[in-house]
């Protein structure tokens, strides 16, 4: 599992540097700034695994926090809207050589309206994921002990299409540390309608499908199940909440959290998309060139 370090501790090490802290954080701070500079210019992001060949999981996590802080300070209108879990399947973890899931930050500026449109030209490699989202009904500032306690803090659930951007420079050689440092390749997202959570509702039994249409018969391009995220939606959410708290974030009422891909992460293609989440409803969107 990717080891995190709190924002407060990062700042302390930067403000009161020791020899070891400077040795560890100096290259990471420089890398995070170069990643932000490339991001702000719309250029491919550098690989932390290349810039810091002996990079540790902790350094990658610190780079993510610094990258996020650069973005938050760059524009007063940039705000955190929620958080995401990634690599929540064994297949994804094995592919990128990580021992557990990862997480990242979602921004208000990333929202796309249901029925909206995105352009492939705006991104290096736009991807699509069907996911389940949770709206917080309470602030969370301390670790949550169990699922029962967690459920009392969630006000609603909703269907979500996440649209990650594989913005890294070398798409053939991406490591788990590269994904973590780049804020878990977080980008855009599309939220469906929220619904209250029935007491007997089983999120793990939800089946999802994504249909793509372009100059041909509509084709199902992805299918998933609620249990795809760490085997259990509530356990995945519990992990994500406590992971972001450990990273120094405070979770706020009204923010939303997404727990990982149901089915696969697939490349976006030009055309019309319709996602069906069964009892959670539907989402439609268009991808243009």
Phi and psi in degrees as a GROMACS rama.xvg file:
@    title "Ramachandran Plot"
@    xaxis  label "Phi"
@    yaxis  label "Psi"
@TYPE xy
-64.5933  123.79  UNK-2
-82.7651  129.654  UNK-3
-102.282  164.703  UNK-4
-138.857  141.146  UNK-5
-71.9525  152.447  UNK-6
-58.3345  -42.4236  UNK-7
-59.0528  -41.6489  UNK-8
-68.7012  -37.5633  UNK-9
-59.1728  -48.8034  UNK-10
-61.9057  -39.5555  UNK-11
-62.254  -43.7267  UNK-12
-67.0784  -31.4414  UNK-13
-75.723  -38.3208  UNK-14
-78.4186  -34.2083  UNK-15
-123.334  72.9879  UNK-16
-72.1096  142.399  UNK-17
-108.161  172.725  UNK-18
-58.815  -44.9116  UNK-19
-67.0923  -40.007  UNK-20
-63.6615  -45.1377  UNK-21
-61.6462  -38.7642  UNK-22
-65.6535  -38.7205  UNK-23
-81.3695  -42.8467  UNK-24
-93.9624  -22.3595  UNK-25
-55.7328  -56.409  UNK-26
-62.7545  -34.6281  UNK-27
-67.6398  -42.176  UNK-28
-62.6054  -42.6627  UNK-29
-64.8129  -39.6555  UNK-30
-65.0139  -44.8133  UNK-31
-60.0172  -38.4848  UNK-32
-67.4538  -41.8093  UNK-33
-67.0604  -34.8824  UNK-34
-65.7938  -42.2619  UNK-35
-64.0542  -42.967  UNK-36
-59.4764  -44.4138  UNK-37
-64.5489  -43.3767  UNK-38
-59.58  -44.6084  UNK-39
-67.4729  -24.7971  UNK-40
-92.9373  -0.887455  UNK-41
72.8154  25.0901  UNK-42
-98.9858  158.369  UNK-43
-55.9601  143.59  UNK-44
-82.4301  143.283  UNK-45
-70.5382  161.821  UNK-46
-98.5774  123.916  UNK-47
-66.6835  -27.8234  UNK-48
-68.5318  -20.7796  UNK-49
-93.8482  -44.6739  UNK-50
-66.5153  -34.8645  UNK-51
-127.47  84.2298  UNK-52
-54.4135  -31.6012  UNK-53
-99.6953  27.7284  UNK-54
-56.5193  140.011  UNK-55
-99.4649  165.587  UNK-56
-59.5016  -38.6843  UNK-57
-64.9056  -41.7895  UNK-58
-63.8535  -39.1446  UNK-59
-62.9798  -40.0897  UNK-60
-66.38  -38.9214  UNK-61
-65.5073  -41.3705  UNK-62
-58.7475  -40.2502  UNK-63
-61.4788  -45.9206  UNK-64
-61.2351  -40.4853  UNK-65
-68.9215  -40.5276  UNK-66
-59.7137  -45.368  UNK-67
-62.6242  -42.3689  UNK-68
-64.5816  -38.369  UNK-69
-59.0839  -42.1269  UNK-70
-67.7151  -41.2237  UNK-71
-65.4909  -33.3988  UNK-72
-84.3077  -11.9847  UNK-73
-77.3296  -24.6689  UNK-74
-153.526  126.989  UNK-75
-63.6238  -18.0198  UNK-76
-87.9267  -8.44992  UNK-77
-78.9051  122.334  UNK-78
-134.624  154.757  UNK-79
-79.2015  127.825  UNK-80
-102.906  -18.9601  UNK-81
173.704  -162.081  UNK-82
-142.864  155.451  UNK-83
-128.983  147.023  UNK-84
-100.552  149.352  UNK-85
-139.922  163.581  UNK-86
51.1589  50.1506  UNK-87
-90.3302  5.96622  UNK-88
-112.285  152.926  UNK-89
-62.6028  -35.1273  UNK-90
-62.5528  -46.6127  UNK-91
-64.8643  -39.8429  UNK-92
-65.079  -40.3703  UNK-93
-67.4094  -39.8697  UNK-94
-60.7501  -39.5518  UNK-95
-106.472  12.719  UNK-96
56.8348  50.8715  UNK-97
-119.877  156.271  UNK-98
-94.7952  2.44282  UNK-99
-173.804  -175.669  UNK-100
-69.5652  167.682  UNK-101
-126.284  174.536  UNK-102
-144.538  164.483  UNK-103
-154.791  179.461  UNK-104
-109.039  137.825  UNK-105
-108.101  141.81  UNK-106
-111.369  151.966  UNK-107
-55.282  -37.0028  UNK-108
-66.6969  -11.034  UNK-109
-87.5172  -3.12578  UNK-110
-72.9333  136.334  UNK-111
-118.766  135.559  UNK-112
-71.9195  147.785  UNK-113
-57.6833  130.314  UNK-114
85.8922  3.22436  UNK-115
-80.5851  -172.128  UNK-116
-134.865  140.321  UNK-117
-130.881  155.02  UNK-118
-113.823  132.258  UNK-119
-59.9326  -31.7699  UNK-120
-64.847  -19.271  UNK-121
-83.2468  -5.93526  UNK-122
-136.075  155.535  UNK-123
-69.6042  -50.0764  UNK-124
-152.596  98.3242  UNK-125
-77.9906  132.749  UNK-126
-119.293  165.447  UNK-127
-131.38  139.473  UNK-128
-139.896  139.45  UNK-129
-94.3794  132.325  UNK-130
-143.819  166.096  UNK-131
-106.883  134.375  UNK-132
-113.635  156.058  UNK-133
-129.163  130.727  UNK-134
-97.0579  130.219  UNK-135
-80.0088  133.349  UNK-136
-98.2792  -6.51957  UNK-137
-142.425  155.979  UNK-138
-67.4708  148.066  UNK-139
-129.132  114.976  UNK-140
-117.321  -12.1504  UNK-141
-129.485  155.301  UNK-142
-54.2311  144.336  UNK-143
-95.8348  131.052  UNK-144
-76.2901  -39.4714  UNK-145
-156.907  174.978  UNK-146
-63.786  -38.785  UNK-147
-59.5178  -44.741  UNK-148
-65.3988  -38.7602  UNK-149
-63.4999  -42.9166  UNK-150
-59.0071  -31.821  UNK-151
-70.606  -14.1111  UNK-152
-101.859  -2.12572  UNK-153
-104.847  129.177  UNK-154
-97.1931  -26.3302  UNK-155
-162.162  163.847  UNK-156
-124.383  163.842  UNK-157
-161.834  155.287  UNK-158
-78.8304  147.927  UNK-159
-139.637  139.409  UNK-160
-109.079  115.988  UNK-161
-92.6843  142.44  UNK-162
-124.003  74.8717  UNK-163
-64.6826  158.111  UNK-164
-122.995  114.838  UNK-165
-76.3626  81.5228  UNK-166
-90.6383  2.27133  UNK-167
-69.1582  152.363  UNK-168
-65.3444  -41.1749  UNK-169
-114.336  100.86  UNK-170
-73.3358  -12.7383  UNK-171
-90.9023  -14.6663  UNK-172
-131.974  79.6359  UNK-173
-117.105  127.149  UNK-174
-102.173  168.068  UNK-175
-59.1537  -38.304  UNK-176
-65.3016  -35.4979  UNK-177
-63.012  -42.1655  UNK-178
-66.1274  -44.5373  UNK-179
-60.6141  -50.0411  UNK-180
-60.3161  -34.5155  UNK-181
-84.1567  24.5559  UNK-182
62.9823  43.0002  UNK-183
55.0269  34.0224  UNK-184
48.438  30.66  UNK-185
-63.274  146.358  UNK-186
-151.995  -99.0814  UNK-187
-108.674  165.729  UNK-188
-156.646  153.126  UNK-189
-127.305  123.429  UNK-190
-102.417  134.582  UNK-191
-86.1573  -166.684  UNK-192
-77.4251  140.753  UNK-193
-80.1885  150.854  UNK-194
-134.339  151.86  UNK-195
-69.9698  157.935  UNK-196
-95.8443  107.869  UNK-197
-62.2032  146.06  UNK-198
-57.2689  -40.2903  UNK-199
-92.4771  9.3818  UNK-200
-71.4647  128.917  UNK-201
-106.917  101.953  UNK-202
-65.9168  -30.2096  UNK-203
-69.5218  -19.8674  UNK-204
-91.5842  -4.16939  UNK-205
-64.0573  135.474  UNK-206
-111.012  135.976  UNK-207
-121.221  152.704  UNK-208
-143.104  147.648  UNK-209
-124.816  121.63  UNK-210
-110.654  132.952  UNK-211
-113.759  135.703  UNK-212
-130.317  127.236  UNK-213
-159.921  107.114  UNK-214
51.7718  29.4343  UNK-215
-164.929  -179.236  UNK-216
-63.1467  136.779  UNK-217
-53.2685  139.039  UNK-218
-128.032  132.407  UNK-219
-74.4242  119.47  UNK-220
-108.024  -8.80658  UNK-221
-160.665  142.506  UNK-222
-137.772  148.39  UNK-223
-153.768  176.5  UNK-224
-135.522  150.577  UNK-225
-56.9942  -27.4497  UNK-226
-78.8137  -2.55178  UNK-227
-65.5621  -25.3301  UNK-228
-89.8095  98.422  UNK-229
57.683  17.7583  UNK-230
83.8907  -11.8646  UNK-231
-162.989  124.155  UNK-232
-60.272  -43.8072  UNK-233
-70.2284  -35.7297  UNK-234
-67.7611  -37.2135  UNK-235
-64.1443  -41.5499  UNK-236
-66.2462  -40.8515  UNK-237
-60.3115  -43.7963  UNK-238
-60.775  -46.2396  UNK-239
-62.8231  -45.309  UNK-240
-58.1051  -51.1211  UNK-241
-70.84  -29.5392  UNK-242
-64.8586  -45.6186  UNK-243
-70.8756  -33.0383  UNK-244
-62.4747  -42.2528  UNK-245
-64.7651  -24.0465  UNK-246
-83.7898  -1.54785  UNK-247
99.0611  2.29048  UNK-248
-86.0832  152.87  UNK-249
-109.442  127.993  UNK-250
-89.8783  133.369  UNK-251
-116.26  148.9  UNK-252
-53.0409  132.644  UNK-253
95.2993  -18.9538  UNK-254
-71.5248  158.81  UNK-255
-123.608  154.971  UNK-256
-130.613  139.234  UNK-257
-119.152  142.424  UNK-258
-105.027  5.84313  UNK-259
119.342  162.825  UNK-260
-66.5412  137.645  UNK-261
-99.5854  112.728  UNK-262
89.1141  -137.464  UNK-263
-111.289  162.136  UNK-264
-87.9073  123.965  UNK-265
-122.747  153.047  UNK-266
-67.9277  138.518  UNK-267
-75.6516  142.796  UNK-268
-130.427  157.646  UNK-269
-59.214  135.688  UNK-270
142.738  -171.212  UNK-271
-99.3977  140.412  UNK-272
-124.281  143.129  UNK-273
-135.355  122.29  UNK-274
-109.202  132.283  UNK-275
-113.995  125.232  UNK-276
-112.689  24.5533  UNK-277
60.3422  -124.115  UNK-278
-65.1869  -13.4952  UNK-279
-85.8225  -12.2139  UNK-280
106.738  -164.238  UNK-281
-126.918  158.788  UNK-282
-135.785  137.062  UNK-283
-126.655  149.907  UNK-284
-162.302  166.62  UNK-285
-125.046  139.022  UNK-286
-112.889  124.442  UNK-287
-110.335  171.321  UNK-288
